[in-house]
Amino acid sequence: MAFTDKTAVPYSGDDLVRYIDKAIQVKPPSSKFVKLADKLITRMFDPKLIDTHNIPKQPCLFIANHAMYAVDGPIIGLPMLTEQQRFLRPLSDKFLWNSFNENLLLNNGIVIGHPDVCTALMKNGSDLLVFPGGAHEATKSAEDKYKLLWKERYGFIKLAAKHGYTIVPTAIVGPEEFYGHLIEGEDLPNTILGRGLKRLGIINENTRSDLFGPVPVGIFGTLIPKPQKCYIQFAPPLDLSRYKGKRLAQKTMVNLRQHVADAINEMVPPLLERRDEDALTMGRIRRLLTR
C-alpha cells in the first residue's frame, strides 16, 4: 500500500506511459463545477491574488510554501483558473495515488510528482505548481508554520532548467490557520490513537515518518476548516531559458533554489501583517470561527 510503504512506486513501465498520456489529455474542470467550487471557496476563504503582473504569459513553474495537509492547492488553483485563466497542475506525493482515486485526482488537474510526468507536461506547455517540501512540509508542527522545509531537494530546479521554464516564486498565507494542532505528528505514535493504528497495521516499520502529521482541529473542534482569509502573492519571475538543455553546476542549483526560497520568505511576513490588519475589520461571526 503506497500510503504506508515508503518503498512503493505507484507507476512504472507501460503503466507510467499510460498514466502520462492520460495526464496530458486532462482539460480544466467543467465550468459548472468551477463556478460552484469558486463560490464556496470565495465565501469561506476569500483568496486574494496579489502582484499578478509578475506572472508571464508563457507556461510557468509556480513554486510555493506548503500548508498542513495540502489544503492550499485549491486556494491557489481555483482563483488562478477563474481570474487568470491559468490551469495549474499541482504535483503531488506518490503516497496519494492508487487505482481507485486516479481519475478523481487527474480530473482536478493533480499529477504525481514524477520526473517523466513533469517532463511530458512541460513539453506540452502546462503550468505546474510545486510545493518542494512535499508531505514533509505538509505535516509540520505548529512551531514550523510558514517555514520552508525543503530538505536537499533540487529536482524542481533541474527540471525547470532542463526545459528552460520560468519559475514564479509564490507565497501563500492563510491555509496554515485552517486548523489547530490537537496532537503533533511526532507525538502521534505514542498516543492511544497511534497505538491503535499500529495494531491495525496502518503504522509499521515501513511507514514514512513524514506522514505522521498533526491531528487537526477546525471549527468548534471538528474537521471543518476555519474560514481564514487567504492571500497569494507572486514574486518577479526567474527565467531559466538560458539553461535549457544544459547540466547545472551544483553551485548554480544551490543559488537558484536559494533565490526562490528567499523570494517566498520575503513575501510571507508582509502578508501575515496584512492578514492581521484585515482581521480587525472581520465580522463577529468570522472572528469567532477563526479563533
Secondary structure by P-SEA (a helix, b strand, c coil): ccccccccccccaaaaaaaaaaaaacccccaaaaaaaaaaaaacccccccccccccccccbbbbbbccccccccaaaaaaaaccccbbbbbbcccccccccaaaaaaaccccccaaaaaaaaaabbbbbbcccccccccccccccccccccccaaaaaaaaaabbbbbbbbbcccccccccccccccccccaaaaaaaaaccccccccccccccccccccccccccbbbbbbbbcccccccccccccccaaaaaaaaaaaaaaaaaacaaaaaaaaaaaaaccaaaaaaac
